[in-house]
Structures are given as C-alpha cells and as structure tokens.
C-alpha cells in the first residue's frame, strides 16, 4: 500500500479496526523490545572493539533486583537516546547517515565471512566441545532444534516491515517499496546463511559466545586478536544501522496509529520544521531506553518472537482476503463474497494447527509420520480446492504477491508451525499483553477512533477531532 503504516494500515482496510489495533500494539511491542535487545548487544560488541572482554564490566550490578533485571546498561541507554535525537531532527539526514553506516556494515560482513571460511574448520560443524553433555552431528538437536531456532530469530525480519512504514517518504512507493523489500530479503538471507556457516566453522556450537559470537570467536587466538577488535567495531556500526531503521519505523507506526484516533492524537503530531513525528519518536525512545537499562537480552527476545509471528500470520491472511474479496455496494453482497474466503482461512489455519500439535506432542513412530503426512496432504488439498473454486476478485495494478493463494498459504502454515515451537512463558506473556491491548481498545480506542466518528458513534470526541487536524497537517509534510 502506498501509504505509511505497514501492517497496521493494511489490516485496518482489510479486517477492520480491532484486528489492526491488536496487530499495531504487537508491532510497537516488537519494535520497542527488539530495539532494547539490540542496544544491549551493542554494549558487548563495543566492549570487544576496545578490548573489554566481558560486557558486565560496563554494566552496573544492582543488588536486590530480580535476576535478568539487575544489570544497568548505561551505554545502551545512551545509544538509544542519541539515535532518537537524530531521527527527531530529520528523516533525510538520518537516511544519509544510515546509508553510510550500511555500506560500512556490509564491508564488515564480507570481512567476517571471508575470515570464517579461511580460518574455520569443517569438523566444527559436527563436533561439539563437550560431547558428554551436548549432542553432536550436523543437526545436534534434530529438526526440532532447527525450527526452535527459526522461531527465535524470526524477529529479525520485522525490519522489512519497518521499510513499509516509510511509504510516504519515497517518490514512487508502489514500485520502490516492493522492489526494495524483495531485493533486500534475498540479499540479507544469503548473507545471513553465509555468516551462520562461517560462525559454525570457526567454533563448535556449544563454544559460541552468546553475547558477541563473531568477535568472541577470535578471542585468545594467537596473532588473531586484532580480528576480534575489528569485528566488534563492525558489529557496533551494524547495530547502529539496525537501530536507526527500526526506530524510524516504530515512530512512524505510532504516528499512523495516532492519526487513526485509536491512540492519543498527540502522538501523531508532525513538527512543522523537521517534518518528523517528534512526539512519537521521543516517547518511544524514552520507553525503549528504560527497558534497555535493566532487562537482559534473553527476556527481551522471548517477548518479541511470538509477536512477530502473530503479525506475519495476520498479514498473510489479509493478503488472501483482499485478493479474493472485492468491496460490494451493500453489506449483504459483501458478506456473500467474503464467507468462502473466511472458511478457507479458518480451515487452513486449523489444518496447520493440527500439524503443529502432532509435531510437538505425538510420540515418534509410524502413526505420527502417517498423521503428519495426512495433515500435509489436507493442507495442499485445501489450498488447491480453494484456488479451483474461488476466483480472484481483484488484480493488483502494479505489483502483487505471485502464485496466489499458495505463497500466503505457505506463510500462514509456517507461522502457525513456528508459533508452536515457542515456549509456554512466551504464550503467557503474549496473553497478558493482548488482554491489556483489548482493554485499552474497549475503554478508549473504540470511542475515539475515526471509525466510531464516521459511524455516528457517541464516543467520538475531541481526541478524534484533534487527530483529524493532525492527519491533515501530517499529509502536507511528505518528504
């Protein structure tokens, strides 16, 4: 969509305000928590760059606080506040800085890949350091370990959604956004796989430093300590790049959500001189800094992964719905056109859920294999039947997802499957957060939003009217 807001705007015009609000709340949570996590990892890599082995030396221990919340990281806070000031000042200048940092970062990535394949040993791919306590082999934890790892790193792909939030700030969004996102997904995935392979060749998996893996791989190597410092410096620059893009994205998300009226319109105000959402940038910058100050990396990552998977699941369903359901002149006709697609989406999600539950809980054996194969066949048959029986209601004018509905259906299936790979505490935290978001929506958003105002709802008040002024004002400041 050639407007700002990414998944929030897309779901709002597809499934309505509640689905968009829940997704937007999860997106804001993902951005804030992932940025806080990345900022704390910056401390570890910066320490490596200047020769400080343990990041705890730069963190202040606070007795009496719970474990994982008892180390104050002032470096992470300083980085977040500095970037917040930059993105409040100007989007254009921030983008120039980001381009320079990205170019340097790519050079360091290539350096890491070359060093890994040069200095690495293929035996490290299969041999752990401690075989008595850690399994060996190329897949030491089997397919389950692969999917558990995929669910944990899935949050990295939220950056591509951040690109879509910048649609109002490019000249031809309908062309540039799809090309930019698709091209960067291919390139980054390739680099990610090469880096993972080089890392696994440098050290066995059970010897990798979880705080700063690449720079830590060269610690203590005779004559190669300088590589650790160089990698630490390169990773620090890369983290700054990642933070700048993500913090630009999170501010624009909150700005768009404020425009819709479901959040206070104050958050959507655009500065008349810098043409940036200063209030949203400052608010989220302070919130992110507060989390990075205390919270450990593993706690933040567990909170982020489930939200990212939920958002991508919702978007994949919305892609199918918009392609196969066209807007009708009256509600009855719209409902008649919508129900086959809704039935398909519900049935396919149910099949994916059955496959996931069997994978996670069914005992190993022929019966399990047969049931998994049956679920897989049912999933393929469901998509095939839908494609044969339901015609597409619209065709994108410029760019659209190819091979409909197979591609979004595969995304739905994989997202459900990866959601099943997460641990129970992640679901508990997600449940509490979703319940809190629903409470905010019921008590405030549903009464103040533009949807309520247009529908003649009595709750549409001053917040919505102020938001309308902000929305018009913001439209005048497209870069």
C-alpha angles and dihedrals in degrees: 000000000000093000134083121262104069113203093003094059093041094052092043092061092040110040102010139250102307095053089046093049094051090047093046091050090052091047092053089047091050094050095047096045096041092048090050090050093049091048091054091051087053088067092057095049094043089052090053091050092057097037102263105137102194122046088209087075088068094043127079117230114222113201116220098033119111119267113274089027101060104084116082113212109199093170091061091048092050093051093050093048092047092052090045090057091049095052091045090055100055140334093212095053090043089054092051091051090047092052092052092048091046092053091051090045093053089051090054091047091055089048091053092049093050093047092047095053092041099048098027129101122218089216088071088067091071108019121076122206092236108034091170091068104020126054120241135216134083090287100034094175097032127230090320090061091051093052093043089054091047091053090052097050094041089096088073089074093062085087090075090058087052088061091057091056088066093063093116091055101058127077099235108020096172089061105025099047097054092043093046095046096043094045094047092048091057094044097044093046090053093049091045092054092047091050092048091051093048091048092050090050093050095054138006111259094252092056097053117119105238093203098051109001103172099043090039090058091072098043111122093010109139109247094356102082090106089065089061090054093047092049090048090054092047093048090049090056090046091053090052089053092049092047094050094052094044095046091049088052097047093051092051091048093054090045092055091045088052091050091057090057097238088111128035111292090229088079092059097055115124120209110245094221104038096031089220130125093252098172095051092045093050095043095050092040092058092044092050092047091052091055093045090052095068114005123094123231099250094053092052095047094051090053094049103047098064093048092051092052091048092052094049090047091054093047092050090054091047092053090058093044095051093047095049102033119063122195112260131206093244135032095242093057090046091053092048091054094044103051098074090053093045091049090051093049092048094046094047092048089050091052090049090050092050090051091049094049091048091049092050103039112017114101116250115265146088093297091057092047091050094049092048090050090049091052091048091050090047090052092052091045092050093053092044093050092048092050091050097045104037122057123213111262097204142019122215112246097219113005135001141165108281128226095030128228095006098070099050090039089056088050091052091049094048094046092052090046094050091046086060090056094064124096127255097254089059090059092046092053091044091051093052092047093048091048090052091049092051090049091053090048094050096044099040120357100054089056099042102041126106090242089062091047094049090048091054094250115171092225096067103108146146094318092061093045092050089047091055090057090049091050092053091046093050092051089062093059102060109143 
